[in-house]
Amino acid sequence: MESDRDNLTHQDEALPASEFEQEEERDRHHFGNWPEAAGLAFTILVTWLVFAFTG
């Protein structure tokens, strides 16, 4: 008998591709690429600050 803990751990891997795509569509979280671009810009800024003030 499979425990609920195992189901929670492997729930995305156990879904067929079509069901996974339908679930992702229902979530409706389409942020685009701006989080990655903002993260990259922030990383570059922090790196520049570190080198600018520590030499």
PyMOL Python script that loads the backbone (N, CA, C, O; Angstrom):
from pymol import cmd

cmd.read_pdbstr("""\
ATOM      1  N   MET A   1       0.840  -1.180   0.000  1.00  0.00           N
ATOM      2  CA  MET A   1       0.000   0.000   0.000  1.00  0.00           C
ATOM      3  C   MET A   1       0.884   1.242   0.000  1.00  0.00           C
ATOM      4  O   MET A   1       1.815   1.350   0.797  1.00  0.00           O
ATOM      5  N   GLU A   2       0.596   2.142  -0.866  1.00  0.00           N
ATOM      6  CA  GLU A   2       1.384   3.356  -1.012  1.00  0.00           C
ATOM      7  C   GLU A   2       0.859   4.427  -0.056  1.00  0.00           C
ATOM      8  O   GLU A   2      -0.348   4.646   0.047  1.00  0.00           O
ATOM      9  N   SER A   3       1.776   5.083   0.634  1.00  0.00           N
ATOM     10  CA  SER A   3       1.345   6.095   1.595  1.00  0.00           C
ATOM     11  C   SER A   3       1.049   7.418   0.895  1.00  0.00           C
ATOM     12  O   SER A   3       1.457   7.634  -0.246  1.00  0.00           O
ATOM     13  N   ASP A   4       0.330   8.304   1.596  1.00  0.00           N
ATOM     14  CA  ASP A   4       0.028   9.632   1.055  1.00  0.00           C
ATOM     15  C   ASP A   4       1.298  10.447   0.873  1.00  0.00           C
ATOM     16  O   ASP A   4       1.376  11.286  -0.025  1.00  0.00           O
ATOM     17  N   ARG A   5       2.291  10.206   1.718  1.00  0.00           N
ATOM     18  CA  ARG A   5       3.552  10.937   1.605  1.00  0.00           C
ATOM     19  C   ARG A   5       4.224  10.667   0.258  1.00  0.00           C
ATOM     20  O   ARG A   5       4.755  11.585  -0.366  1.00  0.00           O
ATOM     21  N   ASP A   6       4.201   9.425  -0.185  1.00  0.00           N
ATOM     22  CA  ASP A   6       4.778   9.087  -1.489  1.00  0.00           C
ATOM     23  C   ASP A   6       4.005   9.748  -2.618  1.00  0.00           C
ATOM     24  O   ASP A   6       4.605  10.189  -3.598  1.00  0.00           O
ATOM     25  N   ASN A   7       2.688   9.825  -2.500  1.00  0.00           N
ATOM     26  CA  ASN A   7       1.871  10.478  -3.526  1.00  0.00           C
ATOM     27  C   ASN A   7       2.201  11.954  -3.623  1.00  0.00           C
ATOM     28  O   ASN A   7       2.278  12.493  -4.727  1.00  0.00           O
ATOM     29  N   LEU A   8       2.398  12.622  -2.490  1.00  0.00           N
ATOM     30  CA  LEU A   8       2.723  14.037  -2.500  1.00  0.00           C
ATOM     31  C   LEU A   8       4.109  14.281  -3.083  1.00  0.00           C
ATOM     32  O   LEU A   8       4.331  15.277  -3.771  1.00  0.00           O
ATOM     33  N   THR A   9       5.028  13.386  -2.811  1.00  0.00           N
ATOM     34  CA  THR A   9       6.397  13.560  -3.288  1.00  0.00           C
ATOM     35  C   THR A   9       6.489  13.401  -4.795  1.00  0.00           C
ATOM     36  O   THR A   9       7.251  14.119  -5.443  1.00  0.00           O
ATOM     37  N   HIS A  10       5.734  12.483  -5.362  1.00  0.00           N
ATOM     38  CA  HIS A  10       5.869  12.149  -6.775  1.00  0.00           C
ATOM     39  C   HIS A  10       4.642  12.531  -7.590  1.00  0.00           C
ATOM     40  O   HIS A  10       4.398  11.942  -8.643  1.00  0.00           O
ATOM     41  N   GLN A  11       3.873  13.493  -7.131  1.00  0.00           N
ATOM     42  CA  GLN A  11       2.600  13.743  -7.797  1.00  0.00           C
ATOM     43  C   GLN A  11       2.761  14.291  -9.212  1.00  0.00           C
ATOM     44  O   GLN A  11       2.002  13.892 -10.095  1.00  0.00           O
ATOM     45  N   ASP A  12       3.708  15.183  -9.467  1.00  0.00           N
ATOM     46  CA  ASP A  12       3.872  15.724 -10.815  1.00  0.00           C
ATOM     47  C   ASP A  12       4.464  14.693 -11.767  1.00  0.00           C
ATOM     48  O   ASP A  12       4.114  14.665 -12.947  1.00  0.00           O
ATOM     49  N   GLU A  13       5.348  13.854 -11.269  1.00  0.00           N
ATOM     50  CA  GLU A  13       5.966  12.853 -12.126  1.00  0.00           C
ATOM     51  C   GLU A  13       4.987  11.759 -12.531  1.00  0.00           C
ATOM     52  O   GLU A  13       5.167  11.117 -13.566  1.00  0.00           O
ATOM     53  N   ALA A  14       3.954  11.542 -11.724  1.00  0.00           N
ATOM     54  CA  ALA A  14       2.999  10.468 -11.998  1.00  0.00           C
ATOM     55  C   ALA A  14       1.914  10.877 -12.987  1.00  0.00           C
ATOM     56  O   ALA A  14       1.207  10.018 -13.514  1.00  0.00           O
ATOM     57  N   LEU A  15       1.772  12.163 -13.246  1.00  0.00           N
ATOM     58  CA  LEU A  15       0.734  12.631 -14.164  1.00  0.00           C
ATOM     59  C   LEU A  15       1.144  12.418 -15.614  1.00  0.00           C
ATOM     60  O   LEU A  15       2.306  12.618 -15.968  1.00  0.00           O
ATOM     61  N   PRO A  16       0.207  12.017 -16.445  1.00  0.00           N
ATOM     62  CA  PRO A  16       0.484  12.005 -17.885  1.00  0.00           C
ATOM     63  C   PRO A  16       0.684  13.436 -18.390  1.00  0.00           C
ATOM     64  O   PRO A  16       0.205  14.385 -17.771  1.00  0.00           O
ATOM     65  N   ALA A  17       1.372  13.587 -19.485  1.00  0.00           N
ATOM     66  CA  ALA A  17       1.719  14.911 -20.008  1.00  0.00           C
ATOM     67  C   ALA A  17       0.485  15.769 -20.284  1.00  0.00           C
ATOM     68  O   ALA A  17       0.493  16.968 -20.009  1.00  0.00           O
ATOM     69  N   SER A  18      -0.567  15.167 -20.822  1.00  0.00           N
ATOM     70  CA  SER A  18      -1.762  15.945 -21.149  1.00  0.00           C
ATOM     71  C   SER A  18      -2.429  16.489 -19.881  1.00  0.00           C
ATOM     72  O   SER A  18      -2.873  17.637 -19.862  1.00  0.00           O
ATOM     73  N   GLU A  19      -2.501  15.682 -18.835  1.00  0.00           N
ATOM     74  CA  GLU A  19      -3.095  16.151 -17.583  1.00  0.00           C
ATOM     75  C   GLU A  19      -2.241  17.227 -16.938  1.00  0.00           C
ATOM     76  O   GLU A  19      -2.769  18.179 -16.362  1.00  0.00           O
ATOM     77  N   PHE A  20      -0.928  17.085 -17.030  1.00  0.00           N
ATOM     78  CA  PHE A  20      -0.026  18.088 -16.470  1.00  0.00           C
ATOM     79  C   PHE A  20      -0.209  19.428 -17.165  1.00  0.00           C
ATOM     80  O   PHE A  20      -0.250  20.468 -16.508  1.00  0.00           O
ATOM     81  N   GLU A  21      -0.319  19.413 -18.487  1.00  0.00           N
ATOM     82  CA  GLU A  21      -0.521  20.648 -19.240  1.00  0.00           C
ATOM     83  C   GLU A  21      -1.859  21.305 -18.882  1.00  0.00           C
ATOM     84  O   GLU A  21      -1.938  22.528 -18.765  1.00  0.00           O
ATOM     85  N   GLN A  22      -2.903  20.498 -18.711  1.00  0.00           N
ATOM     86  CA  GLN A  22      -4.205  21.041 -18.319  1.00  0.00           C
ATOM     87  C   GLN A  22      -4.137  21.673 -16.934  1.00  0.00           C
ATOM     88  O   GLN A  22      -4.729  22.727 -16.706  1.00  0.00           O
ATOM     89  N   GLU A  23      -3.427  21.044 -16.017  1.00  0.00           N
ATOM     90  CA  GLU A  23      -3.281  21.597 -14.672  1.00  0.00           C
ATOM     91  C   GLU A  23      -2.496  22.908 -14.699  1.00  0.00           C
ATOM     92  O   GLU A  23      -2.845  23.856 -13.996  1.00  0.00           O
ATOM     93  N   GLU A  24      -1.460  22.962 -15.493  1.00  0.00           N
ATOM     94  CA  GLU A  24      -0.684  24.200 -15.615  1.00  0.00           C
ATOM     95  C   GLU A  24      -1.528  25.318 -16.216  1.00  0.00           C
ATOM     96  O   GLU A  24      -1.393  26.475 -15.817  1.00  0.00           O
ATOM     97  N   GLU A  25      -2.386  24.994 -17.157  1.00  0.00           N
ATOM     98  CA  GLU A  25      -3.260  25.998 -17.769  1.00  0.00           C
ATOM     99  C   GLU A  25      -4.276  26.519 -16.752  1.00  0.00           C
ATOM    100  O   GLU A  25      -4.603  27.705 -16.754  1.00  0.00           O
ATOM    101  N   ARG A  26      -4.768  25.648 -15.896  1.00  0.00           N
ATOM    102  CA  ARG A  26      -5.716  26.077 -14.866  1.00  0.00           C
ATOM    103  C   ARG A  26      -5.066  27.017 -13.854  1.00  0.00           C
ATOM    104  O   ARG A  26      -5.732  27.905 -13.322  1.00  0.00           O
ATOM    105  N   ASP A  27      -3.785  26.832 -13.584  1.00  0.00           N
ATOM    106  CA  ASP A  27      -3.091  27.682 -12.613  1.00  0.00           C
ATOM    107  C   ASP A  27      -2.989  29.124 -13.093  1.00  0.00           C
ATOM    108  O   ASP A  27      -3.025  30.051 -12.284  1.00  0.00           O
ATOM    109  N   ARG A  28      -2.862  29.317 -14.399  1.00  0.00           N
ATOM    110  CA  ARG A  28      -2.824  30.638 -15.031  1.00  0.00           C
ATOM    111  C   ARG A  28      -1.739  31.557 -14.488  1.00  0.00           C
ATOM    112  O   ARG A  28      -1.968  32.757 -14.337  1.00  0.00           O
ATOM    113  N   HIS A  29      -0.582  31.022 -14.196  1.00  0.00           N
ATOM    114  CA  HIS A  29       0.549  31.841 -13.765  1.00  0.00           C
ATOM    115  C   HIS A  29       1.516  31.959 -14.938  1.00  0.00           C
ATOM    116  O   HIS A  29       2.445  31.163 -15.074  1.00  0.00           O
ATOM    117  N   HIS A  30       1.288  32.952 -15.771  1.00  0.00           N
ATOM    118  CA  HIS A  30       2.134  33.181 -16.934  1.00  0.00           C
ATOM    119  C   HIS A  30       2.893  34.481 -16.718  1.00  0.00           C
ATOM    120  O   HIS A  30       2.430  35.547 -17.122  1.00  0.00           O
ATOM    121  N   PHE A  31       4.045  34.398 -16.088  1.00  0.00           N
ATOM    122  CA  PHE A  31       4.815  35.593 -15.765  1.00  0.00           C
ATOM    123  C   PHE A  31       5.705  36.044 -16.900  1.00  0.00           C
ATOM    124  O   PHE A  31       6.207  37.168 -16.872  1.00  0.00           O
ATOM    125  N   GLY A  32       5.915  35.212 -17.889  1.00  0.00           N
ATOM    126  CA  GLY A  32       6.807  35.574 -18.978  1.00  0.00           C
ATOM    127  C   GLY A  32       8.256  35.451 -18.542  1.00  0.00           C
ATOM    128  O   GLY A  32       8.585  34.652 -17.666  1.00  0.00           O
ATOM    129  N   ASN A  33       9.117  36.246 -19.158  1.00  0.00           N
ATOM    130  CA  ASN A  33      10.546  36.162 -18.851  1.00  0.00           C
ATOM    131  C   ASN A  33      11.041  37.271 -17.937  1.00  0.00           C
ATOM    132  O   ASN A  33      12.233  37.323 -17.634  1.00  0.00           O
ATOM    133  N   TRP A  34      10.154  38.164 -17.486  1.00  0.00           N
ATOM    134  CA  TRP A  34      10.637  39.293 -16.703  1.00  0.00           C
ATOM    135  C   TRP A  34      11.233  38.889 -15.365  1.00  0.00           C
ATOM    136  O   TRP A  34      12.139  39.591 -14.915  1.00  0.00           O
ATOM    137  N   PRO A  35      10.810  37.813 -14.674  1.00  0.00           N
ATOM    138  CA  PRO A  35      11.483  37.460 -13.419  1.00  0.00           C
ATOM    139  C   PRO A  35      12.957  37.083 -13.638  1.00  0.00           C
ATOM    140  O   PRO A  35      13.817  37.430 -12.829  1.00  0.00           O
ATOM    141  N   GLU A  36      13.239  36.374 -14.734  1.00  0.00           N
ATOM    142  CA  GLU A  36      14.618  36.016 -15.019  1.00  0.00           C
ATOM    143  C   GLU A  36      15.435  37.250 -15.384  1.00  0.00           C
ATOM    144  O   GLU A  36      16.585  37.378 -14.963  1.00  0.00           O
ATOM    145  N   ALA A  37      14.854  38.157 -16.160  1.00  0.00           N
ATOM    146  CA  ALA A  37      15.558  39.383 -16.540  1.00  0.00           C
ATOM    147  C   ALA A  37      15.812  40.257 -15.317  1.00  0.00           C
ATOM    148  O   ALA A  37      16.901  40.813 -15.179  1.00  0.00           O
ATOM    149  N   ALA A  38      14.837  40.387 -14.433  1.00  0.00           N
ATOM    150  CA  ALA A  38      15.017  41.180 -13.214  1.00  0.00           C
ATOM    151  C   ALA A  38      16.073  40.539 -12.313  1.00  0.00           C
ATOM    152  O   ALA A  38      16.893  41.241 -11.721  1.00  0.00           O
ATOM    153  N   GLY A  39      16.056  39.234 -12.208  1.00  0.00           N
ATOM    154  CA  GLY A  39      17.063  38.529 -11.406  1.00  0.00           C
ATOM    155  C   GLY A  39      18.459  38.711 -11.967  1.00  0.00           C
ATOM    156  O   GLY A  39      19.414  38.896 -11.212  1.00  0.00           O
ATOM    157  N   LEU A  40      18.588  38.660 -13.283  1.00  0.00           N
ATOM    158  CA  LEU A  40      19.885  38.860 -13.920  1.00  0.00           C
ATOM    159  C   LEU A  40      20.375  40.282 -13.690  1.00  0.00           C
ATOM    160  O   LEU A  40      21.547  40.488 -13.374  1.00  0.00           O
ATOM    161  N   ALA A  41      19.492  41.268 -13.847  1.00  0.00           N
ATOM    162  CA  ALA A  41      19.878  42.658 -13.618  1.00  0.00           C
ATOM    163  C   ALA A  41      20.284  42.874 -12.163  1.00  0.00           C
ATOM    164  O   ALA A  41      21.264  43.570 -11.898  1.00  0.00           O
ATOM    165  N   PHE A  42      19.560  42.299 -11.229  1.00  0.00           N
ATOM    166  CA  PHE A  42      19.891  42.431  -9.814  1.00  0.00           C
ATOM    167  C   PHE A  42      21.241  41.782  -9.513  1.00  0.00           C
ATOM    168  O   PHE A  42      22.039  42.334  -8.754  1.00  0.00           O
ATOM    169  N   THR A  43      21.501  40.618 -10.099  1.00  0.00           N
ATOM    170  CA  THR A  43      22.778  39.935  -9.892  1.00  0.00           C
ATOM    171  C   THR A  43      23.934  40.764 -10.428  1.00  0.00           C
ATOM    172  O   THR A  43      24.975  40.877  -9.781  1.00  0.00           O
ATOM    173  N   ILE A  44      23.754  41.339 -11.599  1.00  0.00           N
ATOM    174  CA  ILE A  44      24.797  42.193 -12.171  1.00  0.00           C
ATOM    175  C   ILE A  44      25.035  43.412 -11.287  1.00  0.00           C
ATOM    176  O   ILE A  44      26.182  43.796 -11.059  1.00  0.00           O
ATOM    177  N   LEU A  45      23.962  44.025 -10.787  1.00  0.00           N
ATOM    178  CA  LEU A  45      24.089  45.184  -9.903  1.00  0.00           C
ATOM    179  C   LEU A  45      24.842  44.829  -8.625  1.00  0.00           C
ATOM    180  O   LEU A  45      25.752  45.554  -8.224  1.00  0.00           O
ATOM    181  N   VAL A  46      24.481  43.747  -7.996  1.00  0.00           N
ATOM    182  CA  VAL A  46      25.147  43.337  -6.753  1.00  0.00           C
ATOM    183  C   VAL A  46      26.611  43.014  -7.015  1.00  0.00           C
ATOM    184  O   VAL A  46      27.473  43.391  -6.221  1.00  0.00           O
ATOM    185  N   THR A  47      26.908  42.326  -8.111  1.00  0.00           N
ATOM    186  CA  THR A  47      28.299  42.011  -8.452  1.00  0.00           C
ATOM    187  C   THR A  47      29.096  43.285  -8.668  1.00  0.00           C
ATOM    188  O   THR A  47      30.223  43.403  -8.186  1.00  0.00           O
ATOM    189  N   TRP A  48      28.524  44.236  -9.387  1.00  0.00           N
ATOM    190  CA  TRP A  48      29.215  45.513  -9.614  1.00  0.00           C
ATOM    191  C   TRP A  48      29.459  46.242  -8.298  1.00  0.00           C
ATOM    192  O   TRP A  48      30.542  46.785  -8.080  1.00  0.00           O
ATOM    193  N   LEU A  49      28.453  46.256  -7.414  1.00  0.00           N
ATOM    194  CA  LEU A  49      28.614  46.907  -6.112  1.00  0.00           C
ATOM    195  C   LEU A  49      29.721  46.262  -5.287  1.00  0.00           C
ATOM    196  O   LEU A  49      30.507  46.962  -4.647  1.00  0.00           O
ATOM    197  N   VAL A  50      29.789  44.956  -5.297  1.00  0.00           N
ATOM    198  CA  VAL A  50      30.822  44.247  -4.540  1.00  0.00           C
ATOM    199  C   VAL A  50      32.206  44.652  -5.049  1.00  0.00           C
ATOM    200  O   VAL A  50      33.089  44.963  -4.250  1.00  0.00           O
ATOM    201  N   PHE A  51      32.403  44.651  -6.359  1.00  0.00           N
ATOM    202  CA  PHE A  51      33.711  44.992  -6.892  1.00  0.00           C
ATOM    203  C   PHE A  51      33.995  46.489  -6.791  1.00  0.00           C
ATOM    204  O   PHE A  51      35.153  46.882  -6.644  1.00  0.00           O
ATOM    205  N   ALA A  52      32.976  47.321  -6.867  1.00  0.00           N
ATOM    206  CA  ALA A  52      33.182  48.773  -6.796  1.00  0.00           C
ATOM    207  C   ALA A  52      33.621  49.202  -5.408  1.00  0.00           C
ATOM    208  O   ALA A  52      34.428  50.124  -5.285  1.00  0.00           O
ATOM    209  N   PHE A  53      33.122  48.571  -4.366  1.00  0.00           N
ATOM    210  CA  PHE A  53      33.428  49.018  -3.009  1.00  0.00           C
ATOM    211  C   PHE A  53      34.512  48.205  -2.321  1.00  0.00           C
ATOM    212  O   PHE A  53      35.011  48.623  -1.277  1.00  0.00           O
ATOM    213  N   THR A  54      34.894  47.057  -2.871  1.00  0.00           N
ATOM    214  CA  THR A  54      35.947  46.249  -2.239  1.00  0.00           C
ATOM    215  C   THR A  54      37.237  46.294  -3.036  1.00  0.00           C
ATOM    216  O   THR A  54      38.298  45.936  -2.524  1.00  0.00           O
ATOM    217  N   GLY A  55      37.157  46.730  -4.278  1.00  0.00           N
ATOM    218  CA  GLY A  55      38.327  46.879  -5.113  1.00  0.00           C
ATOM    219  C   GLY A  55      38.873  45.579  -5.525  1.00  0.00           C
ATOM    220  O   GLY A  55      39.873  45.529  -6.241  1.00  0.00           O
TER     221      GLY A  55
END
""", "prot")
cmd.dss("prot")
cmd.show_as("cartoon", "prot")
cmd.util.cbc("prot")
cmd.orient("prot")
